[in-house]
């Protein structure tokens, strides 16, 4: 199925142009799409999420549980989930040693990794002049970032990024894209092979 380019983005809403859905809207949308796919014989259903927002992840997981409870087959969530082990297996494995950031563990939204992916996948949309002028932003409360107790505006000092987007390269993006693709495929296959996994 095509990607859904909208989600729950209330943490970033202070930045002009941010669009957000309510969790109930996202849950209903994904549930309806899953029902349609199931009626056309799709089983298993895999929900791949690349947006780290607690309410967003919860809505997707609730949609998966609803679909499974309705007998729509095996439904699994991969990528960013509320299970840190799945998230780490999908997004962090295989990337160690490729970071050019001075603090790779503090890279977050629009930092080195996400900017590297943009440089790899759609370089024409990256303002390289602006990128060169961005100072690293490591001075933020990681716990508040992860728990979403503050908005991205407040956490980033209005900058909208966490980490060092200037450390990004298209080559790093290529490595990251390949590693994440392999990781996600491995997690999906391992989950499908395990009779007690998935919703």
N, CA, C and O of each residue as an XYZ file, in Angstrom:
796
protein
N       0.851     -1.191      0.000
C       0.000      0.000      0.000
C       0.886      1.240      0.000
O       2.005      1.198      0.512
N       0.414      2.315     -0.553
C       1.203      3.559     -0.536
C       1.457      4.039      0.890
O       0.708      3.724      1.815
N       2.517      4.797      1.038
C       2.831      5.389      2.342
C       1.763      6.404      2.726
O       1.125      7.008      1.864
N       1.581      6.579      4.003
C       0.673      7.607      4.521
C       1.549      8.771      4.973
O       2.285      8.640      5.950
N       1.483      9.911      4.278
C       2.406     11.010      4.593
C       1.971     11.899      5.752
O       2.553     12.963      5.966
N       0.971     11.484      6.491
C       0.488     12.266      7.629
C       0.510     11.404      8.879
O       0.455     10.176      8.806
N       0.590     12.058     10.017
C       0.572     11.333     11.268
C       0.367     12.278     12.426
O       0.024     13.445     12.243
N       0.580     11.764     13.617
C       0.456     12.567     14.828
C       1.774     13.314     15.007
O       2.816     12.703     15.247
N       1.721     14.629     14.888
C       2.948     15.445     14.933
C       2.782     16.650     15.843
O       3.299     17.730     15.555
N       2.069     16.465     16.929
C       1.797     17.603     17.814
C       3.062     18.176     18.440
O       3.105     19.370     18.736
N       4.102     17.354     18.651
C       5.339     17.849     19.265
C       6.027     18.891     18.391
O       6.742     19.754     18.900
N       5.815     18.816     17.078
C       6.477     19.736     16.144
C       5.530     20.803     15.611
O       5.894     21.548     14.701
N       4.335     20.889     16.154
C       3.308     21.746     15.567
C       3.639     23.234     15.603
O       3.082     24.001     14.818
N       4.524     23.655     16.487
C       4.889     25.072     16.548
C       5.667     25.528     15.322
O       5.791     26.731     15.090
N       6.189     24.601     14.536
C       6.925     24.976     13.329
C       5.943     25.150     12.180
O       5.160     24.242     11.902
N       5.968     26.300     11.504
C       5.025     26.575     10.417
C       5.046     25.480      9.351
O       6.107     25.005      8.945
N       3.869     25.101      8.916
C       3.735     24.088      7.881
C       3.523     22.684      8.409
O       3.196     21.781      7.639
N       3.702     22.478      9.708
C       3.499     21.147     10.283
C       2.016     20.799     10.256
O       1.175     21.591     10.684
N       1.706     19.625      9.756
C       0.341     19.109      9.754
C       0.286     17.944     10.728
O       1.241     17.176     10.841
N      -0.820     17.814     11.421
C      -0.945     16.719     12.384
C      -2.339     16.122     12.325
O      -3.316     16.807     12.023
N      -2.411     14.847     12.616
C      -3.679     14.152     12.788
C      -3.879     13.873     14.266
O      -2.916     13.819     15.031
N      -5.114     13.699     14.660
C      -5.402     13.216     16.002
C      -5.138     11.707     16.014
O      -5.311     11.047     14.989
N      -4.728     11.161     17.142
C      -4.472      9.721     17.197
C      -5.664      8.876     16.740
O      -5.476      7.868     16.058
N      -6.889      9.275     17.107
C      -8.070      8.513     16.689
C      -8.218      8.504     15.175
O      -8.636      7.500     14.599
N      -7.878      9.615     14.526
C      -7.963      9.703     13.064
C      -6.967      8.748     12.424
O      -7.316      8.007     11.505
N      -5.730      8.764     12.904
C      -4.704      7.867     12.361
C      -5.087      6.408     12.591
O      -4.968      5.581     11.687
N      -5.539      6.098     13.786
C      -5.936      4.723     14.107
C      -7.045      4.261     13.155
O      -6.980      3.154     12.621
N      -8.062      5.103     12.943
C      -9.171      4.739     12.056
C      -8.696      4.579     10.612
O      -9.115      3.652      9.920
N      -7.829      5.475     10.160
C      -7.317      5.410      8.791
C      -6.553      4.106      8.556
O      -6.797      3.404      7.575
N      -5.636      3.792      9.454
C      -4.826      2.579      9.293
C      -5.691      1.324      9.432
O      -5.477      0.341      8.723
N      -6.653      1.358     10.333
C      -7.560      0.216     10.485
C      -8.358      0.003      9.207
O      -8.490     -1.132      8.749
N      -8.894      1.075      8.620
C      -9.670      0.949      7.379
C      -8.805      0.447      6.224
O      -9.246     -0.395      5.442
N      -7.586      0.953      6.112
C      -6.684      0.478      5.056
C      -6.371     -1.003      5.274
O      -6.372     -1.787      4.325
N      -6.105     -1.380      6.516
C      -5.834     -2.785      6.821
C      -7.008     -3.684      6.479
O      -6.816     -4.779      5.950
N      -8.219     -3.235      6.774
C      -9.414     -4.018      6.428
C      -9.516     -4.204      4.919
O      -9.821     -5.295      4.438
N      -9.261     -3.137      4.182
C      -9.321     -3.223      2.717
C      -8.280     -4.196      2.183
O      -8.585     -5.041      1.341
N      -7.052     -4.075      2.673
C      -5.990     -4.979      2.223
C      -6.327     -6.425      2.561
O      -6.093     -7.329      1.759
N      -6.873     -6.637      3.742
C      -7.248     -7.988      4.154
C      -8.332     -8.561      3.247
O      -8.275     -9.734      2.876
N      -9.319     -7.743      2.888
C     -10.393     -8.213      2.012
C      -9.867     -8.596      0.631
O     -10.485     -9.392     -0.076
N      -8.723     -8.025      0.251
C      -8.108     -8.365     -1.035
C      -7.079     -9.480     -0.891
O      -6.321     -9.759     -1.820
N      -7.057    -10.116      0.277
C      -6.219    -11.289      0.469
C      -4.834    -11.045      1.036
O      -4.022    -11.969      1.089
N      -4.546     -9.834      1.458
C      -3.224     -9.554      2.024
C      -3.121    -10.113      3.440
O      -3.871     -9.716      4.331
N      -2.203    -11.020      3.630
C      -1.918    -11.586      4.947
C      -0.519    -12.180      4.870
O      -0.263    -13.046      4.033
N       0.362    -11.744      5.702
C       0.227    -10.848      6.848
C       0.192     -9.380      6.434
O       0.494     -9.021      5.296
N      -0.185     -8.554      7.392
C      -0.136     -7.107      7.226
C       1.022     -6.579      8.065
O       1.148     -6.908      9.244
N       1.863     -5.760      7.447
C       3.011     -5.172      8.139
C       2.837     -3.663      8.144
O       2.689     -3.045      7.090
N       2.856     -3.077      9.322
C       2.780     -1.624      9.469
C       4.192     -1.137      9.767
O       4.729     -1.367     10.851
N       4.785     -0.460      8.786
C       6.145      0.074      8.923
C       6.047      1.549      9.272
O       5.488      2.339      8.510
N       6.588      1.918     10.422
C       6.499      3.292     10.909
C       7.883      3.921     11.015
O       8.791      3.345     11.616
N       8.039      5.103     10.431
C       9.311      5.831     10.504
C       9.162      7.154     11.251
O      10.011      8.037     11.124
N       8.099      7.295     12.021
C       7.845      8.545     12.752
C       7.813      8.251     14.244
O       6.951      7.516     14.725
N       8.774      8.838     14.980
C       8.866      8.568     16.415
C       8.055      9.589     17.202
O       8.546     10.663     17.550
N       6.821      9.236     17.471
C       5.937     10.034     18.310
C       5.127      9.031     19.121
O       4.536      8.112     18.554
N       5.093      9.195     20.426
C       4.459      8.192     21.284
C       2.994      7.953     20.937
O       2.564      6.802     20.855
N       2.216      9.023     20.731
C       0.804      8.866     20.390
C       0.634      8.250     19.003
O      -0.283      7.460     18.781
N       1.508      8.606     18.080
C       1.487      8.053     16.725
C       1.726      6.539     16.783
O       0.987      5.756     16.186
N       2.769      6.148     17.511
C       3.100      4.722     17.622
C       1.977      3.952     18.309
O       1.635      2.843     17.899
N       1.412      4.538     19.345
C       0.313      3.893     20.072
C      -0.899      3.702     19.146
O      -1.533      2.648     19.178
N      -1.223      4.696     18.333
C      -2.361      4.588     17.412
C      -2.147      3.460     16.405
O      -3.078      2.716     16.097
N      -0.923      3.333     15.892
C      -0.637      2.259     14.935
C      -0.744      0.891     15.599
O      -1.280     -0.050     15.013
N      -0.235      0.786     16.819
C      -0.296     -0.493     17.525
C      -1.736     -0.854     17.887
O      -2.104     -2.029     17.876
N      -2.546      0.147     18.205
C      -3.967     -0.114     18.482
C      -4.685     -0.556     17.212
O      -5.549     -1.431     17.263
N      -4.339      0.041     16.074
C      -4.923     -0.386     14.797
C      -4.548     -1.842     14.511
O      -5.385     -2.628     14.069
N      -3.291     -2.193     14.765
C      -2.846     -3.575     14.545
C      -3.625     -4.546     15.430
O      -4.045     -5.608     14.969
N      -3.816     -4.188     16.690
C      -4.565     -5.061     17.606
C      -6.027     -5.210     17.159
O      -6.597     -6.299     17.229
N      -6.621     -4.106     16.702
C      -8.008     -4.162     16.224
C      -8.122     -5.101     15.031
O      -9.023     -5.938     14.976
N      -7.210     -4.959     14.078
C      -7.242     -5.810     12.882
C      -7.055     -7.278     13.243
O      -7.745     -8.145     12.707
N      -6.132     -7.554     14.140
C      -5.904     -8.942     14.556
C      -7.130     -9.500     15.276
O      -7.507    -10.652     15.063
N      -7.753     -8.682     16.129
C      -8.938     -9.122     16.868
C     -10.108     -9.399     15.926
O     -10.963    -10.234     16.222
N     -10.143     -8.702     14.801
C     -11.198     -8.914     13.803
C     -10.898    -10.104     12.893
O     -11.679    -10.414     11.994
N      -9.772    -10.765     13.128
C      -9.424    -11.936     12.327
C      -8.879    -11.602     10.957
O      -9.035    -12.383     10.018
N      -8.241    -10.451     10.830
C      -7.710    -10.029      9.531
C      -6.345    -10.639      9.231
O      -5.690    -10.252      8.264
N      -5.922    -11.577     10.045
C      -4.636    -12.234      9.822
C      -3.592    -11.731     10.791
O      -3.901    -11.050     11.769
N      -2.349    -12.078     10.502
C      -1.246    -11.636     11.345
C      -0.917    -10.188     10.993
O      -0.767     -9.842      9.822
N      -0.808     -9.356     12.010
C      -0.521     -7.935     11.824
C       0.647     -7.582     12.734
O       0.602     -7.821     13.941
N       1.688     -7.015     12.145
C       2.854     -6.639     12.952
C       3.237     -5.186     12.692
O       3.023     -4.651     11.604
N       3.800     -4.572     13.707
C       4.327     -3.208     13.608
C       5.848     -3.277     13.695
O       6.401     -3.930     14.581
N       6.518     -2.595     12.766
C       7.980     -2.529     12.774
C       8.419     -1.087     12.567
O       7.608     -0.217     12.246
N       9.707     -0.847     12.753
C      10.242      0.513     12.664
C      10.201      1.120     14.049
O      10.572      0.473     15.029
N       9.753      2.361     14.135
C       9.570      2.978     15.445
C       8.309      2.394     16.067
O       7.215      2.519     15.517
N       8.476      1.756     17.220
C       7.348      1.201     17.963
C       7.565      1.534     19.437
O       8.604      2.077     19.813
N       6.590      1.209     20.253
C       6.749      1.404     21.693
C       7.590      0.300     22.327
O       7.792      0.293     23.541
N       8.079     -0.626     21.515
C       8.995     -1.667     21.978
C      10.414     -1.240     21.595
O      10.781     -1.326     20.423
N      11.215     -0.784     22.556
C      12.561     -0.294     22.237
C      13.440     -1.324     21.541
O      14.321     -0.954     20.765
N      13.219     -2.606     21.802
C      14.037     -3.637     21.160
C      13.750     -3.703     19.660
O      14.674     -3.858     18.862
N      12.484     -3.586     19.273
C      12.137     -3.597     17.849
C      12.689     -2.353     17.170
O      13.262     -2.440     16.084
N      12.522     -1.202     17.799
C      13.045      0.041     17.225
C      14.549     -0.055     17.025
O      15.056      0.303     15.962
N      15.265     -0.532     18.031
C      16.724     -0.651     17.920
C      17.110     -1.637     16.824
O      18.033     -1.376     16.052
N      16.414     -2.763     16.750
C      16.730     -3.767     15.734
C      16.489     -3.233     14.324
O      17.213     -3.591     13.394
N      15.484     -2.386     14.160
C      15.168     -1.833     12.838
C      16.072     -0.672     12.450
O      16.521     -0.592     11.307
N      16.343      0.223     13.387
C      16.957      1.495     13.017
C      18.388      1.712     13.479
O      19.065      2.594     12.951
N      18.870      0.949     14.436
C      20.199      1.269     14.965
C      21.283      0.280     14.564
O      22.447      0.658     14.430
N      20.920     -0.967     14.375
C      21.911     -1.994     14.055
C      22.564     -1.723     12.697
O      21.905     -1.275     11.759
N      23.865     -2.000     12.606
C      24.579     -1.892     11.341
C      25.036     -0.509     10.954
O      25.561     -0.322      9.857
N      24.853      0.466     11.825
C      25.231      1.842     11.486
C      26.433      2.320     12.288
O      27.014      3.358     11.970
N      26.810      1.585     13.315
C      27.919      1.996     14.162
C      29.173      2.151     13.297
O      29.437      1.341     12.408
N      29.925      3.190     13.572
C      31.160      3.425     12.848
C      31.015      4.292     11.615
O      32.022      4.719     11.050
N      29.799      4.565     11.178
C      29.598      5.391      9.990
C      29.284      6.843     10.322
O      29.345      7.707      9.447
N      28.955      7.112     11.552
C      28.576      8.469     11.945
C      29.787      9.391     11.931
O      30.873      9.009     12.367
N      29.593     10.612     11.425
C      30.627     11.638     11.468
C      30.364     12.619     12.607
O      31.161     13.526     12.848
N      29.252     12.435     13.302
C      28.874     13.314     14.404
C      29.828     13.130     15.576
O      30.313     12.029     15.838
N      30.084     14.224     16.272
C      30.929     14.131     17.466
C      30.187     13.484     18.634
O      30.812     13.027     19.591
N      28.853     13.443     18.558
C      28.040     12.827     19.615
C      26.908     12.008     18.975
O      25.745     12.403     19.052
N      27.234     10.887     18.355
C      26.212     10.133     17.624
C      25.027      9.680     18.468
O      23.927      9.507     17.943
N      25.234      9.486     19.763
C      24.122      9.059     20.625
C      23.132     10.185     20.908
O      22.059      9.935     21.457
N      23.472     11.408     20.547
C      22.569     12.544     20.774
C      21.952     13.047     19.464
O      21.345     14.118     19.429
N      22.109     12.284     18.410
C      21.494     12.644     17.132
C      20.010     12.311     17.190
O      19.627     11.235     17.651
N      19.185     13.225     16.726
C      17.743     13.012     16.758
C      17.086     13.621     15.536
O      17.629     13.569     14.432
N      15.925     14.194     15.738
C      15.119     14.759     14.658
C      15.930     15.730     13.801
O      16.501     16.693     14.314
N      15.976     15.471     12.492
C      16.651     16.325     11.507
C      18.144     16.464     11.770
O      18.770     17.423     11.319
N      18.713     15.512     12.495
C      20.150     15.510     12.753
C      20.902     14.817     11.636
O      20.436     14.768     10.497
N      22.064     14.282     11.963
C      22.920     13.674     10.940
C      22.221     12.563     10.164
O      22.285     12.541      8.935
N      21.556     11.642     10.858
C      20.965     10.491     10.172
C      19.842     10.900      9.220
O      19.856     10.518      8.050
N      18.881     11.666      9.704
C      17.760     12.047      8.839
C      18.223     12.933      7.687
O      17.725     12.808      6.568
N      19.169     13.825      7.953
C      19.676     14.690      6.887
C      20.466     13.878      5.872
O      20.398     14.160      4.676
N      21.211     12.881      6.322
C      21.934     11.999      5.395
C      20.963     11.257      4.485
O      21.222     11.107      3.290
N      19.852     10.793      5.040
C      18.844     10.130      4.213
C      18.277     11.089      3.170
O      18.058     10.702      2.022
N      18.038     12.338      3.567
C      17.535     13.333      2.614
C      18.558     13.587      1.511
O      18.189     13.672      0.339
N      19.827     13.708      1.862
C      20.877     13.934      0.864
C      20.999     12.757     -0.097
O      21.329     12.942     -1.268
N      20.738     11.564      0.388
C      20.804     10.369     -0.450
C      19.575     10.241     -1.354
O      19.707      9.945     -2.542
N      18.395     10.462     -0.800
C      17.147     10.155     -1.503
C      16.562     11.306     -2.313
O      15.982     11.075     -3.374
N      16.703     12.533     -1.839
C      16.177     13.682     -2.584
C      17.067     14.896     -2.353
O      16.649     15.868     -1.724
N      18.301     14.840     -2.865
C      19.276     15.907     -2.619
C      18.848     17.269     -3.140
O      19.279     18.296     -2.617
N      18.015     17.288     -4.151
C      17.571     18.565     -4.723
C      16.712     19.366     -3.756
O      16.521     20.565     -3.957
N      16.196     18.738     -2.724
C      15.358     19.432     -1.748
C      16.143     19.949     -0.544
O      15.581     20.628      0.315
N      17.429     19.637     -0.477
C      18.250     20.053      0.662
C      18.950     21.364      0.335
O      19.660     21.460     -0.666
N      18.753     22.363      1.167
C      19.428     23.658      1.021
C      20.823     23.517      1.629
O      20.999     23.650      2.840
N      21.800     23.249      0.786
C      23.151     22.980      1.287
C      23.793     24.211      1.903
O      24.611     24.088      2.815
N      23.441     25.378      1.428
C      23.969     26.595      2.039
C      23.505     26.730      3.477
O      24.292     27.047      4.369
N      22.215     26.485      3.693
C      21.682     26.539      5.061
C      22.290     25.428      5.909
O      22.594     25.632      7.084
N      22.463     24.274      5.321
C      23.023     23.135      6.048
C      24.417     23.453      6.586
O      24.749     23.091      7.715
N      25.215     24.118      5.791
C      26.581     24.468      6.207
C      26.596     25.479      7.349
O      27.566     25.554      8.104
N      25.533     26.246      7.472
C      25.486     27.280      8.521
C      24.913     26.779      9.847
O      24.941     27.504     10.842
N      24.403     25.571      9.875
C      23.770     25.051     11.090
C      24.815     24.545     12.078
O      25.594     23.642     11.776
N      24.814     25.141     13.253
C      25.690     24.657     14.320
C      25.082     23.399     14.935
O      23.859     23.263     14.969
N      25.911     22.480     15.418
C      25.369     21.309     16.111
C      24.486     21.732     17.288
O      24.750     22.738     17.947
N      23.454     20.962     17.535
C      22.540     21.224     18.642
C      22.467     19.976     19.522
O      21.580     19.136     19.371
N      23.425     19.880     20.441
C      23.447     18.754     21.370
C      22.933     19.158     22.743
O      22.835     18.325     23.644
N      22.608     20.424     22.902
C      22.213     20.949     24.205
C      20.699     20.854     24.368
O      19.992     21.861     24.329
N      20.221     19.637     24.550
C      18.792     19.434     24.785
C      18.616     18.287     25.766
O      19.499     17.445     25.929
N      17.477     18.271     26.406
C      17.161     17.267     27.422
C      16.654     15.999     26.734
O      15.510     15.944     26.281
N      17.508     14.988     26.661
C      17.163     13.753     25.966
C      15.935     13.091     26.585
O      15.079     12.581     25.862
N      15.838     13.094     27.911
C      14.682     12.470     28.565
C      13.378     13.162     28.175
O      12.371     12.498     27.934
N      13.393     14.497     28.114
C      12.190     15.229     27.695
C      11.885     14.969     26.227
O      10.720     14.911     25.834
N      12.930     14.811     25.412
C      12.749     14.491     23.995
C      12.071     13.127     23.853
O      11.090     12.990     23.123
N      12.589     12.135     24.544
C      12.055     10.779     24.429
C      10.669     10.639     25.044
O       9.839      9.887     24.534
N      10.412     11.351     26.129
C       9.106     11.254     26.796
C       8.088     12.233     26.225
O       6.907     12.181     26.570
N       8.551     13.134     25.341
C       7.696     14.132     24.695
C       7.006     15.033     25.703
O       5.842     15.393     25.527
N       7.722     15.396     26.758
C       7.168     16.296     27.771
C       7.225     17.747     27.331
O       6.527     18.595     27.887
N       8.057     18.040     26.331
C       8.168     19.402     25.807
C       8.046     19.349     24.291
O       8.276     18.310     23.674
N       7.684     20.477     23.702
C       7.583     20.538     22.248
C       8.977     20.572     21.629
O       9.956     20.900     22.298
N       9.054     20.230     20.350
C      10.337     20.310     19.638
C      10.847     21.745     19.630
O      12.054     21.979     19.686
N       9.939     22.693     19.561
C      10.337     24.109     19.563
C      11.089     24.434     20.847
O      12.184     24.995     20.819
N      10.478     24.069     21.973
C      11.111     24.360     23.262
C      12.413     23.584     23.441
O      13.405     24.135     23.919
N      12.412     22.328     23.065
C      13.606     21.498     23.242
C      14.774     21.941     22.367
O      15.931     21.889     22.786
N      14.461     22.376     21.151
C      15.529     22.723     20.205
C      15.885     24.195     20.222
O      16.730     24.636     19.443
N      15.252     24.967     21.101
C      15.502     26.407     21.111
C      15.028     27.071     19.829
O      15.596     28.072     19.394
N      13.985     26.512     19.225
C      13.429     27.062     17.988
C      14.175     26.644     16.739
O      13.834     27.082     15.641
N      15.186     25.808     16.885
C      15.986     25.411     15.718
C      15.368     24.255     14.932
O      15.579     24.153     13.723
N      14.621     23.397     15.587
C      13.931     22.326     14.871
C      14.766     21.098     14.574
O      14.294     20.189     13.891
N      15.979     21.047     15.061
C      16.799     19.857     14.833
C      17.569     19.521     16.100
O      17.822     20.376     16.949
N      17.935     18.244     16.198
C      18.690     17.750     17.348
C      19.890     16.984     16.820
O      19.736     15.967     16.143
N      21.069     17.464     17.125
C      22.270     16.805     16.650
C      23.028     17.698     15.696
O      23.074     18.916     15.865
N      23.622     17.081     14.695
C      24.521     17.786     13.793
C      24.172     17.510     12.335
O      24.805     16.662     11.706
N      23.182     18.206     11.785
C      22.840     17.975     10.384
C      24.003     18.274      9.444
O      24.079     17.710      8.353
N      24.907     19.156      9.859
C      26.066     19.476      9.029
C      27.025     18.315      8.859
O      27.863     18.341      7.958
N      26.925     17.291      9.705
C      27.780     16.104      9.585
C      27.236     15.119      8.551
O      27.880     14.113      8.254
N      26.067     15.401      8.010
C      25.405     14.475      7.093
C      26.098     14.416      5.737
O      26.642     15.410      5.255
N      26.066     13.225      5.132
C      26.541     13.041      3.757
C      25.589     12.089      3.037
O      24.908     11.280      3.666
N      25.553     12.198      1.722
C      24.748     11.270      0.926
C      25.269      9.845      1.081
O      24.489      8.892      1.079
N      26.582      9.700      1.213
C      27.173      8.369      1.379
C      26.698      7.724      2.686
O      26.376      6.536      2.723
N      26.660      8.526      3.755
C      26.145      8.015      5.025
C      24.684      7.615      4.864
O      24.257      6.588      5.391
N      23.918      8.423      4.136
C      22.517      8.099      3.883
C      22.355      6.788      3.148
O      21.445      6.014      3.442
N      23.239      6.534      2.189
C      23.170      5.280      1.430
C      23.429      4.082      2.342
O      22.718      3.079      2.272
N      24.448      4.186      3.199
C      24.748      3.115      4.157
C      23.562      2.909      5.098
O      23.156      1.778      5.367
N      23.022      4.007      5.587
C      21.907      3.950      6.528
C      20.672      3.330      5.887
O      20.006      2.494      6.498
N      20.368      3.734      4.663
C      19.206      3.204      3.952
C      19.342      1.695      3.745
O      18.388      0.944      3.952
N      20.516      1.266      3.342
C      20.756     -0.159      3.132
C      20.661     -0.931      4.449
O      19.998     -1.966      4.521
N      21.322     -0.426      5.483
C      21.309     -1.114      6.782
C      19.896     -1.195      7.340
O      19.474     -2.245      7.826
N      19.168     -0.090      7.271
C      17.805     -0.104      7.814
C      16.895     -1.015      7.010
O      16.063     -1.721      7.581
N      17.042     -1.009      5.697
C      16.235     -1.901      4.868
C      16.464     -3.360      5.228
O      15.515     -4.131      5.369
N      17.733     -3.735      5.376
C      18.061     -5.106      5.759
C      17.557     -5.419      7.166
O      17.026     -6.501      7.417
N      17.727     -4.471      8.074
C      17.267     -4.676      9.454
C      15.760     -4.900      9.509
O      15.282     -5.829     10.161
N      15.019     -4.039      8.819
C      13.555     -4.129      8.846
C      13.095     -5.447      8.235
O      12.207     -6.107      8.774
N      13.700     -5.834      7.108
C      13.343     -7.113      6.482
C      13.611     -8.271      7.439
O      12.796     -9.186      7.551
N      14.750     -8.234      8.128
C      15.098     -9.299      9.077
C      14.080     -9.363     10.225
O      13.641    -10.447     10.608
N      13.708     -8.199     10.768
C      12.739     -8.170     11.872
C      11.386     -8.716     11.408
O      10.744     -9.478     12.131
N      10.960     -8.334     10.221
C       9.682     -8.837      9.694
C       9.728    -10.357      9.568
O       8.830    -11.051     10.046
N      10.770    -10.869      8.927
C      10.862    -12.317      8.714
C      10.956    -13.082     10.027
O      10.317    -14.122     10.185
N      11.744    -12.578     10.969
C      11.857    -13.247     12.269
C      10.527    -13.232     13.016
O      10.162    -14.212     13.663
N       9.812    -12.123     12.924
C       8.517    -12.020     13.607
C       7.498    -12.964     12.983
O       6.729    -13.612     13.693
N       7.492    -13.040     11.660
C       6.534    -13.915     10.990
C       6.816    -15.390     11.263
O       5.897    -16.208     11.269
N       8.074    -15.727     11.485
C       8.433    -17.125     11.775
C       8.082    -17.531     13.200
O       7.969    -18.720     13.500
N       7.910    -16.552     14.074
C       7.625    -16.848     15.476
C       6.114    -16.922     15.673
O       5.423    -15.926     15.461
N       5.583    -18.081     16.075
C       4.120    -18.229     16.165
C       3.463    -17.342     17.212
O       2.262    -17.084     17.128
N       4.216    -16.873     18.186
C       3.619    -16.064     19.250
C       3.825    -14.577     19.053
O       3.416    -13.778     19.895
N       4.448    -14.198     17.963
C       4.735    -12.782     17.749
C       3.683    -12.165     16.850
O       2.875    -12.862     16.237
N       3.709    -10.833     16.783
C       2.733    -10.100     15.998
C       1.425    -10.028     16.747
O       1.241    -10.668     17.782
N       0.526     -9.241     16.209
C      -0.771     -9.079     16.883
C      -1.694    -10.198     16.489
O      -2.836    -10.247     16.947
